[in-house]
Amino acid sequence: MKGFFIMKTTCEICEKETKDKVSYLELDTWEFDFLNKEKKDFYSICFDCFDKHTNNFIDKEMDLELRKKRSLSVNREIQEEIEAILEIES
């Protein structure tokens, strides 16, 4: 049986030594736009950095959804007020 080793590299975010890899598809999916991307299939990104970024991304999306819901409810309230004013003026 031939032996093999996993080459350790440095994380492209925090520069700590890691053997973790992330595919370019995952980088696109999770919007790692801040990375200086080269044309390669895998990027060395440690689990902690990947986890932190994806959690922030999910939180940002949740905030966006909450803002949309609030905006819709506020718009509905404003619409109701406008309709009430128009009824009074009629």
C-alpha positions as CSV (number, residue, x, y, z in Angstrom):
1,M,0.0,0.0,0.0
2,K,1.4,3.3,-1.0
3,G,1.3,6.1,1.5
4,F,0.0,9.5,0.8
5,F,-0.2,12.8,2.7
6,I,-2.5,15.7,2.8
7,M,-0.7,18.8,2.0
8,K,-1.4,21.6,4.5
9,T,-1.8,25.1,3.2
10,T,-2.8,28.4,4.7
11,C,-6.4,29.6,4.9
12,E,-7.0,32.3,2.3
13,I,-8.9,34.4,4.9
14,C,-7.1,34.1,8.2
15,E,-3.8,32.6,7.0
16,K,-3.8,29.9,9.6
17,E,-2.5,26.4,8.6
18,T,-5.4,24.2,7.3
19,K,-6.1,21.2,5.3
20,D,-9.7,22.2,4.6
21,K,-10.8,23.0,1.1
22,V,-13.8,24.8,-0.4
23,S,-14.9,24.4,-4.0
24,Y,-15.3,27.5,-6.3
25,L,-19.0,26.6,-6.5
26,E,-19.4,27.0,-2.7
27,L,-17.6,30.3,-2.9
28,D,-20.0,31.5,-5.5
29,T,-23.0,30.2,-3.6
30,W,-22.1,31.8,-0.4
31,E,-20.8,35.0,-2.0
32,F,-17.2,35.1,-0.9
33,D,-16.8,38.1,-3.2
34,F,-14.1,39.6,-1.0
35,L,-11.6,36.9,-1.9
36,N,-9.1,37.4,-4.7
37,K,-10.3,34.5,-6.7
38,E,-8.0,32.7,-9.1
39,K,-9.1,30.1,-11.6
40,K,-8.9,27.0,-9.5
41,D,-11.3,24.3,-8.4
42,F,-10.6,24.4,-4.7
43,Y,-9.6,27.1,-2.2
44,S,-7.9,26.6,1.1
45,I,-10.4,28.0,3.7
46,C,-10.5,26.7,7.2
47,F,-13.8,25.5,8.6
48,D,-13.9,28.4,11.2
49,C,-13.7,31.1,8.5
50,F,-16.1,29.3,6.2
51,D,-18.6,28.8,9.1
52,K,-18.3,32.4,10.2
53,H,-18.8,33.8,6.8
54,T,-21.8,31.5,5.9
55,N,-23.5,32.3,9.3
56,N,-23.0,36.1,8.6
57,F,-24.4,35.5,5.1
58,I,-27.5,33.7,6.5
59,D,-28.0,36.3,9.1
60,K,-27.9,39.0,6.5
61,E,-30.4,37.2,4.4
62,M,-32.7,36.7,7.4
63,D,-32.4,40.5,8.2
64,L,-33.3,41.2,4.6
65,E,-36.4,39.0,4.8
66,L,-37.5,40.6,8.1
67,R,-37.0,44.1,6.5
68,K,-39.1,43.0,3.5
69,K,-41.9,41.8,5.8
70,R,-41.8,45.0,7.9
71,S,-41.8,47.1,4.8
72,L,-44.9,45.3,3.5
73,S,-46.7,45.7,6.8
74,V,-45.7,49.4,7.0
75,N,-46.9,49.9,3.4
76,R,-50.2,48.2,4.2
77,E,-50.7,50.5,7.3
78,I,-49.9,53.6,5.2
79,Q,-52.2,52.4,2.5
80,E,-55.0,52.0,5.1
81,E,-54.4,55.5,6.4
82,I,-54.5,57.0,3.0
83,E,-57.8,55.1,2.2
84,A,-59.2,56.3,5.6
85,I,-58.3,60.0,4.8
86,L,-59.8,59.7,1.3
87,E,-63.0,58.3,2.7
88,I,-63.2,61.2,5.2
89,E,-62.6,63.7,2.4
90,S,-65.2,62.2,0.1
